[in-house]
Amino acid sequence: MSTPPAPKVAGTHSPNPSSAHNADTPAESSADASLPSPASAPGAGESRAGGIPARASLALQERLASWLLDLSTLHELSERLHRTRTTEDALGELLRAGAVLLGAERGLVRFTHAAAHPARLHGHGLDRGELGRLEALPEECTSHGALLAAGTGAPVTRRDLLAEPGLDPRCAAVARSLGCAATYAVPLRDAGRVFASALWSFPEPTAPSSRQSRLLSLYAREAASHLVALGAQDTAVRETAALRAHLGPGTLPRVPGARLAGRWLAGPGGAGSWYEALTLPDGGCGLAVGTASGDGPEALAAAARLRGALRAYAVLQGEDPAAVLADLELVLRLSEPGRSATALYAHLGQDGRRLRFAGAGHAPPLLIGPRRVEYLESTVSAPLTMLSCWEAPSVEVRPEPGESLVFYTDGLLRATGDTADRAFARLHAAAASSPLRLRRDPGALADHLLERLLPERALPTGEDLALLVLTFD
């Protein structure tokens, strides 16, 4: 008989299985006590099967069945745990599973003061008011405090809580109000450090059996590992959100003879898309969109650095878009030689009519007007660090009043899930179908394009997009 292992449950393959299950199961105890010695002969009514006494064979079968049941239980609970994708869901699954293993009614996870977690208490079978009363208890009278004070990381059993001598009156009052007569707490460790404790309560004085304690210990080890991984994921999400806040200007500048609107969307993890709009010393306006290769916090950080560098070069020589991109490429080549990026920079003169732009491997801007919808092709250029940008000279256009220019990153095209040609066609069709009244409002036009291409406003993991719309009065 063979059984597939449970790879997600640490410690279930004991090197000494005979000592892993003790006298918690009556059948096992009676069988072990009556095993004959090797020198004794089988008595009346006993038979041998392959040299093993029948009674010993039955005991082994029962022990094997118990092991298989434990493995199956731990495997099922571990699978449920690893299907959770948030810390809150994982804590709920941990407390529910512990209640099942111990036969408990309620559960509680308390994080240490040093744990990087937004809330210190999480409960199972406890409402907000009950959690508040538990939160108000002094740590030294709780099982969590006992775990930390002991310093051994061993579980803490309180078999008859209200009968303990010297029990803090505040703890006794809360225990009575919650109907808690006994508790069992286990530590949750990360690299040997206790970062939280999980506790379950019972309505009557009791204590878990050694078999229950063993199963819970194995499960808690797996849960701690999963919680640490989710905590790292949560930290990365928070850091990514902080970086995202810097990728779009808080307030778009006033543009001579035109109006601006920007949109920035990101899926889980994000990527390196950004946009920029700033007033220049010559009275004109600099506009840019771009994407740094990669995804996650590293791509976002690279995008933030590129955006900062572009602002500096636009102020120095913003009237020459090709020169600005050439300087941007030099910065990227020297600071991050292993990363590529695309960018498009445009300069709008002080009169609000003459616009010059250049692109480095970037998608062409889209011109939308009452009588025309067309892409404005720039001269051919590769992404930054792959070909010198100054080999792609600037292009000059003079949009008419009522026309809009749409600058966008490749994420808008990729998010459609279509090939490049079909994505460009879909964007063109979405622009052509926009009502004339929307074409006079850059924000409404931007929203119309996003709704046509991304009805759910949802992007795949590691994807993002930036959109900048300039409407001429």
N, C-alpha and C positions, 0 to 999 in steps of 0.2 A: 504494500500500500504506500503510495507516495502522495505528498501534499505540496502544492506550490508554496514557496516561502513568502513571507510578508515583508518585502524589502524596505518598506517605509517605517517599520517599527524597530527601533533600536533595541538591542539586547534580548531579543526573544529567543535566539539560538544559544541556549545555555551550554557551556562546556561540560557541566555536571548536572544533567537533567534530574537525576534521582534526588538531589538535594533542593531543587528549585520548587518542588511541590511538597509541602509538609503536611502535617496532620489536620489540614483544614477540611478535607473531604472525608466523611466517615468511612466510605468504601475503601479509600486508600489506606486509612489507619488500620482497619481490621485486617486488610489483606497483608500489609507489611508485618503486622504483629504475628500472623499465623504462618509466615513463610517458613518451611522446614529448612534445617541446615543441610549443606551439601552431603553430609555423611549419613543422614537419616534416610530410611527407605520409605516409600509412600505407604500410608496406612490403608485400612479397608475402605473401599469406595473411591480411592484415588487412582487415577490413571496418568500415564505419562504420554505427552505428545511431543515427539522429537526430543526426549530427554528432559523436558520442562514439566514440573508438576502442574496439574490442571488448575489448582488454586493460584499458583504463582502466575500462570499464563493469564488467568482472568484478571489478576491484579495489574499486570502489565497492560492489558487491553484497556482497563479502566483508566489507568494513568495516561496512556497514550490518547485516549478519547478526551481526557481533561486538558491535555496540552493542545490538542487540535482545537478544542472549543476556545481556549484562551487566545490562541493564534488567530482564529477566525474573528473573535470579538475585537482584538486589538487592530487587526487589519481593516475591519469595517470602520471602526472609529477613526483610524488614521486617515483612511480615504476621505471620510467626511470632513475631517479637519483640513486636509490639503486642498479641498475644493473651495475653501473660503479664500477671498481675495482682499479682505479688509481686516484690520486689527479688531474692530468691533465684532465682526462676524466670527473671527477665530476665538475671541474670548467667550462669546456665547456658546460656541461649539465645545470648547474646553469645559465650561461649567456644566453643560448638559451631559456630556460624556462622563464626567466625574460623578455626577449624581446617579447615573445609570450604574456605574461600576461599584459605587459604595452603597447604593440604596438610600441616598440622602434626598432631602427635600429642597434645600436651598444651597446656593453657592455664592462665593464672593472672591474676586481677584483684587488684591491691593498691591499697587506698585510702590517701590521705594521712592524716597524723596529724590534720589539721584537718577531715577529712570526718566528718560526723555519721552514722556507720554502726556497728552493733553489732560487726561483725567486720572485720578489716583484710584478710584473705586469703580468696579464693574460688578453687577450682581445678576443672579439668576433666581427668579422667584421672589425678588425684592422690589418694592416700588420706590419711588424717588424719596418719599419721606423716611422710609426705613433705611435707605442708603445714607441719608443725611444724618440720622442718629448714629449710625455706625462710623461715619466720617468724623463725628464730634468726639468719639472716644479717644482717650490718650493712648498713644501707641504702645506704651509699656504694659498695658493690661490686655492687649490683644494677642492672638496667636501669631500674627505677623511680627509683632514686637518680640515675642518669645523666639521666633526663628532667627531674627537678627541678633538678639542678645546671646543665643547659644553659640552662634558662629560656626556650627558644624554643618548646617544645611540639611539636618535630619528632619523628617516629618515631626509634627507636634500633635499629640493625641490628648484631648481633654475629654475623658470618658464620662465624667459627671461634673459638668461645669459649675452648677449652682452649689455643689457640695464641696468645692475646693476651699481650703482654709485660706483666709486672707484675700479673697476675691474682691476686687475693687467694687464698691457699691454701684458706681456708674455702669460698669460692665454687667453686673448682676441685674440692674434695672432694665437695661436694653435687652439682655438675654430673655428675661421673663416676658417683656412686651412682644418679642419676636417668637416666643415659643421655642427657644433654643436650649436644649438640655445637654448636648454634647457637640464637639467639633473635631474635625480632622483637617490639618493644614499641611501642604507640601510646598517646597520651594521651587521656583522657576529660575534656572541658572543660565547665564551666558558666560562662557569661558571661566567657569568656576565662581563667578560673582552672582549672588542672589539679586535679581532685579525685580522680582515680584513674588508673592505667595498666593496660592490658590487654596481656599478654605471651603469646606462643606459642613452643614449643620444637620443635626438630627433632633427630632422632637422628644426622644426618650434617651436616657443614659445608655450609651453603647460605645463600641469601638470597632473599627473594621478588622476583619480577619487578616491574617498575614497574606493570604492569597489575594484578597482585595487590594491590600496595600501594595503588593508587588505589581499587580496589573496597573494600578494607578500611577505608580512610580515610572513604569515604562512609558505609559501614555503621556505623563507630564513632561518627560524628557523630550519626547517628540513635539509636544505642543510648544515648549519653550523655544526650541529651534525654529519652529514655524513663526512664532511671534517675533523673534529677533529679525528674521528675514522680512516680515511685513513691516516692522519698525524701520528698517533701513530703506524699504520702499517708500514709506510715508515721509521719511526725511528727504529723500530725493525729490519727491513730489513737491514738498514745501520749498526746497531750494530752487526747483525749476520754476515754481510760481513766482518766486521773488525775482528770478532773472527775467521772466516774461514781462514783468511790470516795467522793465527798462527798455524793452524792444520797440515800443511805440511812443511817440511824443505825447505828453499828457494833454497839451493844448495845441492844436494846429495853428500856424501863424496866419495872419491876414495876407492874402495874395493880391497884388495889384490887378484889377480887372477880372478876377476869377474867384471861385470858392472851392474849398477843399473838404474832402471827407476820407477817413481812413478806417479800415477794418483789419482785425488780426484775429485769427482762429487757430486753435491748436488741439490736437488729439492727445491722448495719454503719452507722456514722455516728451512730447514736443519735438521740434527740430530747430533749424537755424534761420528761419525767415524773419525779415525785419523791414521796416519802412522808416523814412525820415523826411521831414519837411522843415526848412529853416529859412529865416530872413537873412539875406547877405548884406555885407557892407555897401555894395553898389546900389541897394534899393530893390534888387531883384529877389528871386526866391529859388532855393535849391530843393529839388525833389529827388528821392531815391528809393528804390526797393532792392532787396538782395536776399540771397540764401547762402549760408555756409554749409558745407557738406557734413554729413553725419546726423546723429540725433541725440536726444537726451541733454543733460546739463552741459556737457562739453561743447556741443554744437551751439547751444544757447549762449554760452560764454564767448565763443568765437564770434557769433553774430553781434553781441554787444560790443566787442572790441572793434570789429569792422565798422559798425555804425559810429562809434566814437571817432575813429580815424577819418571816416568820410566827412564828418562835421568839420574837423580841423582843416582838411584839404579843400573843402568847399568854401570855407571862409577865405583861404589864401588865394585860390584861383578858380572860383566857382564858375566864371564865365566860359571856361574851356572844359566841357565834360570829359573829353578824352584824356586830358591831363590829370584830372581828378582821379579817374579810374586807374591811370598808369601809376600814380603815387600809391593808390590803395593796393594795387597788385604788389608793389615793392614791399610794402609793410607786411602783407600776407606771406610773401615768398621768404622774407627774412625771419619773421616771428613764428610761422607755422608752415614749414615747407611741406609737410605731409597732408595738408588740407587744401582743398580747392573751394572756390566760391563763385557765384554768379552775381552780377550787379547791373543795375541800370541807373544812370544819373542824368537828370535834366536840369537845365537852367532856364528860368523864365525871366525875361528882361523886365525892367521897371515899367515899360509901357503896357505890360500884360498881354502882348500879342506875339512877340517873337520868342519861340522856344527852341532850344538846341538840346539834343540828347545823344548819348552814346551808351552802348551796351557791351558787357563782357559775358558772352555765353548766355544771355538772358532772353526771356520771351519778349517779343516785340510789343509795344504799347498798342492799345486798341482805341481808335478814334470813332466816336459815336456822335452823329449829328442828325438834324432833321432830314437831310437828303443823302447821307452816306454813312456807312458803317464799314470800316476797313482797318486792317493792321498796318502800322507804320514800320516798314522794315528798315533796320539800321544796317550798316556795313558789317560784314561777317567778322566775328571775333569769338575766340574760345573763352572758357571760364578763366577766372583769375588764377595765376601760377602756371597756366598751360600755354599761354601765348601773350606776348606783350600787348597791353590794351591800346597803346598809341598806334598800333597797326590798324585800328578801327576808328577812323576819324568821325567827328560829330556829324549829325544830321540836323537840318533846320526845318521847322514847320511853322506855319502861321494859322492856327485854328480860327474859325469864324465864331462870332457871337452865337451862343446857344449850343455849341459843340462841347463835348467832353472827351478828355483823355483818361484812359484807364491803365494804370500801371499795376502789375500783379506778379506774384512769384509762381514758380512752377508747381507749387503745392496745389494751386487752384485747378490746374489741369490734371495732375495725378489723382486728386481726390475723386474725380469723376469715374475712375476705374477704366477709362477708355484708352485706346492708343492715342499717341500724340496728335495725329491728324484728326481723329474723331473728336478729341477734346477741344482742339482749336475750333473745329466746326460747331461744336455745341456752344462754346463761348460766343462765337459770332452770331449764332442763331438766337441766343438769349439776349444779346445786345440789340439785335434787329427787332425783336418782339417787344422791346420795352416801350410803353406808351410815351408819347411826346411830353406829357406833363412830368414824367419821371426824369427825363433827360435834362430837365432844367434844375434838378435838385441832386447834387452829388451823393448825398447820403441815401436818398431813396433809390438812386440808380445802383449804388453799391449793394444795397439790400436785395434789389430785384435780381441782380446777377447771382448772388449767393443762393437765393431761394430757388432759382431755376437750375443751378448746377448742384447744389447741396441742399435738398429740401429739408433734411433733418439737422442741418448745421453740425453734423458729426463727422469727425475725421478719423482715419485709421491711426493706430498706435505709431508714434514716431513721426507723424506728419503734421505740418502746419502750413499756413498761407498768410500772405500779407496783400492787401488791396488798397490802392490809393487812387482816388477819382478827383480830377481837376475839371471843373465846369467853368467855361468862359462866359462872361456876361455880355 
